[in-house]
Amino acid sequence: MATMNELIIVDLDYQADSSIWFEHCLNETLPCFLDSCGSKYSESRSRYDIISANPWAVVAVDNNEQVKVTNYLTGEAIDRSGQSPFDCLSELLEKMTPVVKNALPFTGGAIGFWGYELASVLEPGRIARREMETPLMSVGLYHWALISDHKQQSTQLVFHPGCPEQEREKVLALFHQPEAARSSAFKITRGFTPSITKTEYKEAFDRIQDYILAGDCYEVNLTQEFVAHYQGNSWSAYKTLREVSPAPYSAYLSLPGFEILSHSPERFIKVTGRHVETHPIKGTRPRGRSEQEDREYAQDLLECEKDRAENLMIVDLLRNDLGKICKTGSIKVPRLFGLESYANVHHLVSTVTGELDEDRHALDVLSHAFPGGSITGAPKIRSMEIIHELEASARTIYCGSIGYISTDGQMDTSITIRSLIARNNRLHCWGGGAIVADSDCEQEYQESVTKVKNLMHGLESM
């Protein structure tokens, strides 16, 4: 095994708005921006922004479920379809020099997305493949990152020990050159419309109720897609949305043929050392038009037995998922039914933690828990089968995950709710919610719209 080496760290001028730094990378290969939306949140989850580009390798799963590893250092593109994409990614991470754990969140490693439809690869024979036009997964291996620490008010370029000197020089030059002015043109040319009718939504809702009554499941997350047409620059759209709906697990990823604009409030899995935690969201209310109305909505959410029951079902599901790879007796629930408030909604959020088994690593957690239980239902696999049967279109990136796995073993990932795909002058957006036995169809339909209404209106008003 390669010996451990020191990181190379270069200080840059701190910017409270890291999007200024990211604009230096927009013309690079596979640029990625993991965006906490700066200091808009006081909690530690909004402390860091991570920017990178020009990976030395990429693990991707295309829309035909073919696994391919592209190595930009050697120019090779190898079909690895007989292997799990998580195993491929693990092998590439192991090739990178291990780094001693330090205070930085990311020391080089993997950054990218895992789409919800990757479930068909992880559960062959149970979850059927969807027809779709974007990859199921694309994760790059990066030798460097720009990290902004909003607590310390510092910005640093962090180079992994394996980063070639020529690449270091290129990156330093990239961030020291004046940034050229960019077109900010963006316009919705046809507003967001749902891909299914209200009648079709009700038919799916009623079918889920039949499944619940028959004992197939307890809870199913039902979503609908909204599509708009646009002209212009999706990066401009993202910058507008981070002002309209700032969220601690936001991200902008530019990939061949499409971009991901994510404004997620939900953490999926975080691994720090041997400590694992997940923060499932279940339970939503809109923000009020006055302080009094806002408090009433929040209190109603906290006291609602239905929402608490939904949240508890998913907490139990995630306790089970983490229990597969954590030490026996280590699973705990330090927070149950906590209130979190965002630009347009209140959420009920819990925290589940555990301690990794000695022979397990961060990627094991992700592969065993993916996709997140908060966006499937319970029991997970049966709920996913019902989702595949009843939802009219593929979720693609929606309800998947975006995040990083660092060479020092740390990982942090989101659940990609409140997320859009920009492709071929169309914007795709999804909203949904959990259906249980005592759900009301009209309320659930309105909740699926409420969750993304501010995103859609924000773009339509540009």
Number of C-alpha atoms within 10 A of each C-alpha: 8 9 7 11 13 13 18 15 14 12 12 16 11 17 16 18 16 25 20 11 20 19 18 18 21 16 10 15 14 21 23 26 27 25 26 29 26 24 18 15 15 11 10 12 12 21 22 26 27 26 23 27 26 20 23 17 23 25 25 26 24 17 19 14 18 17 23 20 23 18 18 13 9 9 10 11 14 12 13 16 14 8 12 15 25 14 13 18 22 17 11 18 20 13 12 20 21 24 19 13 16 10 6 14 22 27 29 29 30 26 30 27 24 28 25 24 28 25 21 17 19 17 11 10 9 14 21 16 18 17 12 15 13 20 22 26 26 23 24 28 26 25 26 29 24 26 25 28 23 24 14 10 14 16 23 19 21 23 24 25 20 17 19 11 11 8 14 18 10 10 21 13 11 15 17 10 9 9 13 8 7 11 10 13 13 17 19 20 13 13 17 21 15 16 15 14 11 13 9 14 21 15 14 21 22 14 14 26 22 14 17 17 13 10 9 16 22 23 26 30 20 25 25 22 22 19 20 20 18 21 14 14 16 25 24 17 22 23 15 16 22 22 13 17 20 22 25 28 27 30 28 25 22 21 16 10 10 17 19 26 28 29 30 23 24 24 24 27 26 23 24 17 15 17 16 23 22 25 24 28 27 23 24 24 22 20 20 16 8 9 10 9 13 18 14 15 18 22 14 13 22 20 11 11 11 15 22 18 15 22 23 17 20 25 26 14 20 25 19 14 19 25 22 16 21 25 16 12 9 15 20 13 16 9 12 17 23 12 17 15 16 15 13 17 21 24 24 23 21 22 19 21 24 23 23 26 16 10 8 14 19 24 18 17 22 23 15 15 20 22 24 27 28 27 28 25 28 24 17 22 17 19 24 24 15 22 22 18 12 18 17 16 15 18 22 24 28 27 29 27 28 30 28 25 26 24 23 20 22 24 26 26 25 28 34 32 25 25 24 27 22 23 18 11 16 19 23 24 27 24 24 23 26 24 22 23 16 8 15 11 17 12 10 20 20 14 21 20 20 19 22 24 16 18 23 22 14 16 21 18 9 12
